[in-house]
Amino acid sequence: MKITEEEVLYVADLARLNLDAAAVERFAEQIGAILDYMDKLNEVDTQGVPPTSHAIFLNNAFREDGEPAHLDREAALANAPEKEDGGFVVPKVVG
């Protein structure tokens, strides 16, 4: 096991999690297995492989900027329960 039950309890305490003994043991085993698997990556020859931030190349995944169409006043007020002088009527909240 690469991680101790005390370490699991410490992290659980930081995350404010209450874990029973069975959960602590299970998490220690599972995290240990994950860390063992990650150690296999150290065996891979990465000489000459450039570091990447994404597995695939992304070229600006954002939408084009543009001015969106606005609702006209009548359409915005069409379903308003109460309206007055081109605006919504709402209950007064401040005394």
Secondary structure, DSSP 4 states (H G I P E B T S, - for coil): --S-HHHHHHHHHHTT----HHHHHHHHHHHHHHHHHHHHGGGS--TTPPP-S-SS-----SPPP--PPPPPHHHHHTT-SSEETTEE-------
